[in-house]
Amino acid sequence: MYGKSPSRAGLLLLGVQLTAALWPIAAVEIYTSQALEAVNGTDVRLKCTFSSFVPVGDALTVTWNFRPRDGGPEQFVFYYHVDPFKPMSGRFKDRVVWDGNPERYDVSIILWKLQFDDNGTYTCQVKNPPDVDGLIGEIRLSVVHTVRFSEIYFLALAIGSACALMVIIVIVVVLVQHFRKKRWAERAHKVVEIKPKEEERLNQEKKVSIYLEDTD
């Protein structure tokens, strides 16, 4: 007597279990700037990129949230699933836009018209099934009156100043050499002009001397 053949549902369940068992264990990795400083009233790009073992598809979801620096409940900022979904109410209404490209593993957003109460931590969570685990990316945003100069700015300023000084020195050296050559050329020209006149004067004196000798 033959046993019953496995049903289609059973085969499907078995296939899912085998896929889960054979699929490499991986998690989505998030990359952010971690700390960011921007001037009040300007726009800022909150950059968030990720890597995933699984190719990006329609199952990808991105969630941005905000934790105020002075405390309080977490607030919704932005959501993406196939299409971007802006907040319909709250502090970020009409102030946040999608600036990502999932095909390039970029899920960044832009925050418009910064305010001082936007200070806090922005979290970026990406799920790309079956990669749904992994750390949540964070960006600590500081809204200031003016951007403070960092060591990189000071280094760039020092290098720029040094380059400008070198250019000025080269220009001065070239000008000095030019004026020296011009002065030498003028002196040589005067010498050339004086020499024929001196010879003519000597010839005249010589003729006068000969004439006087003849008269004697």
WOZI-V126406 format. One record per residue. PHI is phi in degrees with one decimal (* if undefined). Layout:
BEGIN
((PHI) (PHI))
END
This chain:
BEGIN
((*) (-85.0) (-78.6) (-71.4) (-73.4) (-64.5) (-75.5) (-63.7) (-64.9) (-65.8) (-63.7) (-63.9) (-62.4) (-64.3) (-64.3) (-63.7) (-64.7) (-66.0) (-62.8) (-64.3) (-74.0) (-87.4) (-68.6) (-60.6) (-75.2) (-147.7) (-140.0) (-69.3) (-106.7) (-107.9) (-128.1) (-137.0) (-77.0) (67.3) (-132.0) (-145.1) (-125.0) (-144.3) (-86.1) (-57.4) (90.6) (-96.1) (-102.1) (-138.5) (-98.2) (-92.4) (-83.8) (-145.2) (-122.7) (-148.4) (-131.3) (-148.1) (-70.1) (-91.5) (-57.8) (-71.7) (-137.9) (-70.6) (-81.7) (-62.5) (-131.3) (-130.9) (-128.8) (-108.9) (-131.5) (-137.3) (-116.7) (-61.0) (-66.6) (-86.2) (94.7) (115.7) (-70.2) (-69.0) (-119.3) (-76.1) (-114.9) (-162.6) (-142.2) (-132.8) (-154.6) (70.4) (-126.7) (-75.8) (-124.1) (-79.6) (-68.4) (-90.3) (-154.6) (91.4) (-66.8) (-99.1) (-63.1) (62.1) (-125.0) (-134.0) (-134.1) (-75.6) (-136.3) (-105.7) (-147.5) (-56.5) (-64.3) (-105.0) (60.2) (-118.4) (-126.9) (-77.2) (-134.3) (-117.9) (-106.5) (-92.6) (48.4) (-59.5) (-124.6) (-65.4) (-80.8) (-84.4) (-61.0) (155.7) (-111.4) (-104.8) (-108.5) (-123.1) (-116.7) (-121.2) (-126.9) (-130.8) (-47.6) (-83.1) (-79.7) (-121.7) (-98.6) (134.0) (-73.2) (-91.3) (-72.8) (-130.4) (-130.6) (-92.0) (-95.0) (-118.4) (-95.1) (-128.1) (-70.7) (-138.2) (-76.9) (-74.7) (-74.0) (-91.9) (-62.2) (-65.4) (-63.8) (-62.6) (-64.4) (-62.9) (-64.7) (-64.8) (-64.6) (-62.5) (-64.7) (-63.1) (-63.5) (-63.9) (-63.2) (-63.4) (-62.2) (-62.6) (-62.4) (-61.2) (-62.2) (-62.2) (-61.1) (-63.1) (-65.0) (-61.1) (-62.5) (-63.7) (-68.4) (-64.1) (-63.1) (-64.3) (-66.6) (-63.9) (-64.3) (-65.3) (-64.4) (-63.5) (-65.3) (-64.2) (-61.7) (-63.8) (-71.7) (-73.6) (-60.2) (-60.6) (-64.1) (-66.9) (-64.9) (-64.9) (-64.0) (-65.0) (-64.5) (-64.1) (-63.7) (-66.3) (-64.7) (-62.5) (-64.7) (-65.5) (-63.6) (-65.8) (-65.4) (-66.6) (-69.1) (-69.8))
END
